[in-house]
């Protein structure tokens, strides 16, 4: 069904539909906000990747079941 993928006339139709839906006055604002969103997404993905590379072990203290959480609530 989609043997040829996207052809140039497909992209032309998509561009015409976008212009009709959003109007020519709102397109620059939409493109600007899309660019900002992509920058934020890239920076967050980069931060997650760097965080994973710096700390390969899980963070936070681990409490065993027989530790302080296993008391009967009266401090014993």
Secondary structure, DSSP 8 states (H G I E B T S, - for coil): --SS---HHHHHHHHHHHHHHHHHHHHHHHHHHHHHHHHHHHHHHHHHHHHHHH--S--S----TTSGGGS-SS--
